[in-house]
């Protein structure tokens, strides 16, 4: 399995942004910013970085302070991370973003404010500091795939349907997939998790080329 490394990247204000990344061993296909869950850069996040790197993507996650993370903080950190990818040789039209849990919400925020080649959200955790998903899905500026469970909650299924309708009004390609009975992390449903992984790879394959 490809390994991960951590660096401190110089910010324009003189501070540093900690980045953990994984590089492909073969040809570079593009670059992906991975926005982590509320627990931070866990072993699971590092495994995701390494797994995407084996598919040919230079993958990197910025270490974000999730408590009271504002939309502007998120966008600023993502912009810096994208700049790091470009400095490492990734072409601007081969940049994407993905996230899961809180990072899934963050990925949708980025995809509605930045023009990237592709974006993927796996689940979404709402916070008071970030806008509601249905409020911004219609303003998407990057092709976006969203995948959501509902843990068997009927209200959760209805929320996914509203999000699908909102995303359909965007001027870019969108796809919202509902996995009834799966939880927001998909960790209790191996079948749904495996399918979500394949959908993720296919989305990036289709839009980052």
C-alpha positions as CSV (number, residue, x, y, z in Angstrom):
1,X,0.0,0.0,0.0
2,X,1.2,3.5,-0.8
3,X,2.4,5.4,2.3
4,X,1.4,8.9,3.5
5,X,3.6,11.9,4.4
6,X,2.9,15.1,6.3
7,X,4.4,18.6,5.6
8,X,3.8,22.1,6.8
9,X,2.9,24.3,3.8
10,X,3.6,28.0,4.0
11,X,0.5,30.2,4.0
12,X,0.3,33.6,2.4
13,X,-0.2,35.2,5.8
14,X,3.0,33.7,7.1
15,X,1.5,30.8,9.0
16,X,1.5,27.2,8.0
17,X,-1.1,24.7,6.9
18,X,-0.4,21.1,7.8
19,X,-1.0,18.7,4.8
20,X,-1.0,14.9,4.8
21,X,-0.6,13.4,1.3
22,X,0.0,10.3,-0.7
23,X,1.7,10.1,-4.1
24,X,1.0,7.6,-6.9
25,X,3.8,5.3,-7.8
26,X,3.1,5.4,-11.5
27,X,1.8,8.1,-13.8
28,X,0.1,11.1,-12.3
29,X,-3.6,11.3,-13.4
30,X,-4.5,14.4,-11.4
31,X,-4.9,15.7,-7.9
32,X,-7.6,15.3,-5.2
33,X,-8.2,17.3,-2.1
34,X,-9.7,15.0,0.6
35,X,-11.6,16.9,3.3
36,X,-11.6,14.8,6.5
37,X,-14.3,13.9,9.0
38,X,-14.9,15.6,12.3
39,X,-12.4,13.3,14.1
40,X,-9.5,14.8,12.1
41,X,-6.8,13.1,10.0
42,X,-7.4,9.5,11.3
43,X,-5.9,6.2,10.1
44,X,-9.1,5.9,8.0
45,X,-8.4,9.1,6.2
46,X,-4.8,8.1,5.6
47,X,-6.0,4.8,4.2
48,X,-8.4,6.7,1.8
49,X,-5.5,8.9,0.7
50,X,-3.3,5.8,0.0
51,X,-6.1,4.0,-1.8
52,X,-6.8,6.9,-4.1
53,X,-3.1,7.2,-4.8
54,X,-2.9,3.6,-6.0
55,X,-5.5,4.7,-8.6
56,X,-3.1,7.3,-9.9
57,X,-4.2,10.4,-8.0
58,X,-2.0,12.7,-5.9
59,X,-4.2,13.0,-2.8
60,X,-3.8,15.5,0.0
61,X,-5.9,16.5,3.1
62,X,-5.5,19.8,4.9
63,X,-5.6,19.5,8.7
64,X,-8.6,21.5,9.6
65,X,-9.8,22.7,13.0
66,X,-13.4,21.4,12.8
67,X,-14.7,23.2,15.9
68,X,-16.3,26.4,14.6
69,X,-14.9,25.9,11.1
70,X,-16.4,28.7,9.0
71,X,-17.1,28.6,5.3
72,X,-14.3,31.1,4.6
73,X,-11.8,29.1,6.7
74,X,-12.7,26.0,4.6
75,X,-12.4,27.8,1.3
76,X,-9.1,29.4,2.3
77,X,-7.6,26.1,3.4
78,X,-8.9,24.4,0.2
79,X,-7.4,27.1,-2.0
80,X,-4.0,26.7,-0.4
81,X,-4.2,22.9,-0.8
82,X,-5.1,23.2,-4.5
83,X,-2.2,25.6,-4.9
84,X,0.1,23.0,-3.4
85,X,-1.2,20.4,-5.9
86,X,-0.5,22.7,-8.8
87,X,3.0,23.3,-7.5
88,X,3.5,19.6,-7.5
89,X,2.7,19.4,-11.2
90,X,-1.1,18.8,-11.3
91,X,-2.9,20.6,-14.2
92,X,-5.7,23.0,-13.1
93,X,-8.3,21.0,-15.1
94,X,-7.4,17.8,-13.3
95,X,-8.2,18.9,-9.8
96,X,-11.0,17.4,-7.7
97,X,-12.3,17.4,-4.1
98,X,-14.0,14.7,-2.0
99,X,-15.0,14.3,1.6
100,X,-17.0,12.1,3.9
101,X,-19.1,12.8,7.0
102,X,-18.3,16.4,7.9
103,X,-15.9,16.4,5.0
104,X,-18.8,15.5,2.7
105,X,-20.6,18.7,3.7
106,X,-17.3,20.6,3.2
107,X,-16.8,19.1,-0.3
108,X,-20.3,20.3,-1.3
109,X,-19.5,23.8,0.0
110,X,-16.3,23.9,-2.0
111,X,-18.0,22.5,-5.1
112,X,-20.6,25.3,-5.0
113,X,-17.9,28.0,-4.7
114,X,-15.0,26.8,-6.8
115,X,-14.8,25.5,-10.4
116,X,-13.1,22.1,-10.2
117,X,-13.1,19.1,-12.5
118,X,-15.1,16.9,-10.1
119,X,-16.4,16.7,-6.5
120,X,-17.7,13.8,-4.4
121,X,-19.5,13.8,-1.0
122,X,-20.0,10.6,1.0
123,X,-22.5,11.4,3.7
124,X,-22.7,14.8,5.4
125,X,-22.7,16.2,8.9
126,X,-24.3,19.6,9.4
127,X,-22.8,22.3,11.6
128,X,-24.1,25.7,12.5
129,X,-21.1,27.4,10.7
130,X,-21.6,25.7,7.3
131,X,-24.7,26.3,5.1
132,X,-27.4,23.7,4.8
133,X,-26.8,21.3,1.8
134,X,-30.2,22.0,0.1
135,X,-29.5,25.7,0.2
136,X,-26.3,25.5,-1.9
137,X,-26.8,22.4,-4.0
138,X,-28.5,24.4,-6.8
139,X,-25.5,26.7,-7.0
140,X,-23.0,24.0,-7.7
141,X,-20.1,25.1,-10.0
142,X,-18.3,21.7,-10.1
143,X,-19.7,18.3,-11.3
144,X,-20.8,16.7,-8.1
145,X,-21.7,13.2,-6.9
146,X,-23.4,12.9,-3.5
147,X,-24.0,9.5,-1.7
148,X,-26.1,9.3,1.4
149,X,-27.4,6.7,3.8
150,X,-30.3,7.3,6.1
151,X,-29.9,4.5,8.8
152,X,-33.5,3.4,8.0
153,X,-34.9,6.9,8.9
154,X,-37.8,7.9,6.7
155,X,-37.1,11.5,7.3
156,X,-33.5,11.0,6.2
157,X,-34.7,9.5,2.9
158,X,-36.9,12.5,2.3
159,X,-34.0,14.9,3.0
160,X,-31.9,13.0,0.4
161,X,-34.7,13.4,-2.1
162,X,-34.9,17.2,-1.5
163,X,-31.1,17.4,-2.0
164,X,-31.4,15.5,-5.3
165,X,-34.1,17.9,-6.5
166,X,-32.0,21.0,-5.5
167,X,-28.8,19.6,-7.1
168,X,-30.7,18.9,-10.4
169,X,-31.2,22.6,-10.8
170,X,-27.5,23.3,-11.0
171,X,-25.8,24.1,-14.3
172,X,-23.3,21.2,-13.9
173,X,-23.6,17.4,-13.9
174,X,-24.9,16.1,-10.6
175,X,-25.9,12.7,-9.2
176,X,-27.4,12.0,-5.8
177,X,-27.5,8.4,-4.7
178,X,-29.5,7.1,-1.8
179,X,-28.5,4.0,0.2
180,X,-31.6,3.1,2.4
181,X,-30.6,1.7,5.7
182,X,-26.9,2.6,5.5
183,X,-25.5,5.0,8.1
184,X,-23.8,8.2,7.3
185,X,-20.3,6.6,7.2
186,X,-21.4,3.4,5.4
187,X,-19.3,1.4,7.8
188,X,-22.1,-0.9,8.8
189,X,-23.0,-1.8,5.2
190,X,-20.0,-3.3,3.3
191,X,-22.0,-3.6,0.1
192,X,-23.0,0.0,0.1
193,X,-19.5,1.0,1.0
194,X,-18.0,-1.0,-1.9
195,X,-20.5,0.4,-4.4
196,X,-19.9,4.0,-3.2
197,X,-16.1,3.5,-3.7
198,X,-16.7,2.3,-7.2
199,X,-19.0,5.2,-8.0
200,X,-16.3,7.6,-6.6
201,X,-13.6,6.2,-8.9
202,X,-16.0,6.2,-11.9
203,X,-17.0,9.8,-11.2
204,X,-13.4,11.0,-11.1
205,X,-12.5,8.8,-14.1
206,X,-15.3,10.4,-16.1
207,X,-14.7,14.1,-15.2
208,X,-10.9,14.4,-14.7
209,X,-9.5,13.4,-18.0
